[in-house]
Amino acid sequence: MNRLLIAAAGIVLAVVLFLVLRPDGGDDSASPPPPPNPPTTPTTVSTQPAPPPTPPAIVQIPIVAQGGKPVGGIKRVTVAKDRVVVLVVRSDVADEVHLHGYNVMRDVEPGTPARLRFRATILGQFEAELEQRGLQIANITVR
């Protein structure tokens, strides 16, 4: 009788182990279960528009001419490409200020400064002059 109980206990143990080690039910024709989904990181979507790009700072270049000549000599300035530049020319004589290369011209009169505004898009060196006098007042380098 003991042998019969030991044999029965062995069979029960074998069936339990078989069921535990084969959780797919033993159906060889069934496809394997899909792999678990990888963990995801939640993403947030902003409903606000992106801020506009910051415009480049304006480079102001003051120039004073007395008697048709630049005070302190020719103004030499280097500016970065794509910067907005404003030449502000004050003169005690009437003339036309001309920025060569960019071909920007403005009249200047005593008490009324000339403001030449341009975007530095062309690389190189450019002269500004009192056109009628043929006198250079600035040398602008764009890099």
C-alpha positions as CSV (number, residue, x, y, z in Angstrom):
1,M,0.0,0.0,0.0
2,N,2.9,2.3,0.7
3,R,4.2,1.7,-2.7
4,L,0.9,2.6,-4.3
5,L,0.7,5.9,-2.3
6,I,4.3,6.8,-3.3
7,A,3.6,6.0,-7.0
8,A,0.4,8.1,-6.9
9,A,2.2,11.0,-5.2
10,G,4.9,10.8,-7.8
11,I,2.3,11.0,-10.7
12,V,0.6,13.9,-9.1
13,L,3.9,15.7,-8.6
14,A,4.8,15.0,-12.2
15,V,1.5,16.4,-13.5
16,V,1.8,19.6,-11.3
17,L,5.4,20.2,-12.5
18,F,4.3,19.6,-16.1
19,L,1.5,22.2,-15.7
20,V,3.8,24.7,-13.9
21,L,6.6,24.4,-16.4
22,R,4.3,24.5,-19.5
23,P,1.9,27.5,-18.9
24,D,1.0,27.7,-22.6
25,G,-1.2,24.7,-22.2
26,G,1.0,22.4,-24.3
27,D,-0.5,23.4,-27.7
28,D,2.5,23.3,-30.0
29,S,0.5,24.8,-32.9
30,A,-0.3,28.0,-31.1
31,S,1.9,31.0,-31.7
32,P,4.0,32.3,-28.8
33,P,2.5,35.2,-26.8
34,P,3.5,38.6,-28.0
35,P,6.4,40.3,-26.1
36,P,5.3,42.8,-23.4
37,N,5.1,46.4,-24.5
38,P,8.2,48.4,-23.6
39,P,7.7,51.1,-21.0
40,T,6.9,54.5,-22.5
41,T,7.7,57.9,-21.4
42,P,4.7,60.2,-21.6
43,T,5.2,63.1,-24.0
44,T,3.6,66.5,-23.6
45,V,2.5,68.6,-26.5
46,S,2.5,72.3,-26.2
47,T,-0.5,74.1,-27.5
48,Q,1.3,77.5,-27.4
49,P,3.2,78.7,-30.5
50,A,6.9,78.9,-30.4
51,P,8.2,82.4,-29.6
52,P,9.4,84.3,-32.7
53,P,13.2,84.5,-33.2
54,T,14.9,87.4,-31.5
55,P,15.8,90.0,-34.1
56,P,19.5,90.9,-34.3
57,A,20.6,93.9,-32.3
58,I,21.0,97.1,-34.3
59,V,24.6,98.4,-34.5
60,Q,24.6,102.2,-34.5
61,I,27.6,104.0,-35.8
62,P,27.8,107.7,-34.9
63,I,29.9,109.9,-37.2
64,V,30.5,113.7,-36.9
65,A,31.8,115.8,-39.7
66,Q,33.0,119.4,-39.3
67,G,34.1,121.5,-42.2
68,G,33.5,118.5,-44.4
69,K,35.9,116.2,-42.6
70,P,35.2,113.4,-40.1
71,V,36.1,114.4,-36.5
72,G,38.7,112.0,-35.2
73,G,39.5,110.7,-38.6
74,I,37.8,108.0,-40.7
75,K,35.5,105.8,-38.5
76,R,36.6,102.2,-38.9
77,V,34.0,99.6,-37.7
78,T,33.6,95.8,-38.1
79,V,30.2,94.3,-38.0
80,A,28.9,90.7,-38.2
81,K,27.1,89.5,-41.3
82,D,23.3,89.9,-41.2
83,R,23.4,92.6,-38.5
84,V,21.2,95.7,-39.0
85,V,23.5,98.8,-39.1
86,V,22.6,102.4,-38.8
87,L,25.1,105.1,-39.7
88,V,24.1,108.3,-38.0
89,V,26.0,111.2,-39.6
90,R,25.9,114.7,-38.2
91,S,27.6,117.4,-40.3
92,D,28.0,121.2,-40.1
93,V,27.9,121.3,-44.0
94,A,25.2,120.1,-46.3
95,D,26.1,117.1,-48.5
96,E,25.0,113.6,-49.4
97,V,26.2,110.6,-47.4
98,H,26.8,107.6,-49.6
99,L,27.6,104.1,-48.5
100,H,29.3,102.3,-51.4
101,G,28.6,98.7,-52.1
102,Y,25.1,98.9,-50.6
103,N,24.4,102.0,-52.6
104,V,22.5,103.7,-49.7
105,M,22.4,107.5,-49.9
106,R,20.9,110.2,-47.6
107,D,21.1,113.9,-47.4
108,V,22.7,115.5,-44.4
109,E,22.3,119.2,-43.4
110,P,23.4,121.2,-40.3
111,G,21.0,120.3,-37.6
112,T,19.5,117.3,-39.5
113,P,21.5,114.1,-39.3
114,A,21.5,111.5,-42.1
115,R,20.5,108.0,-41.0
116,L,21.6,105.2,-43.3
117,R,20.0,101.9,-42.3
118,F,21.0,98.6,-44.0
119,R,21.4,94.9,-43.2
120,A,25.0,93.8,-43.5
121,T,24.5,91.0,-46.0
122,I,27.5,91.6,-48.3
123,L,30.9,90.5,-47.0
124,G,33.8,92.9,-47.5
125,Q,34.9,96.5,-46.8
126,F,32.7,99.5,-47.7
127,E,33.4,103.2,-47.7
128,A,31.0,105.8,-46.6
129,E,31.7,109.3,-47.9
130,L,30.4,112.8,-48.2
131,E,29.6,112.4,-51.8
132,Q,29.8,115.9,-53.2
133,R,33.1,116.5,-51.4
134,G,34.5,113.1,-52.3
135,L,35.7,112.7,-48.7
136,Q,35.6,109.3,-46.9
137,I,34.1,109.4,-43.5
138,A,33.8,105.7,-42.6
139,N,35.2,102.3,-43.5
140,I,32.7,99.5,-42.7
141,T,34.0,95.9,-42.7
142,V,31.3,93.1,-42.8
143,R,32.5,89.6,-41.7
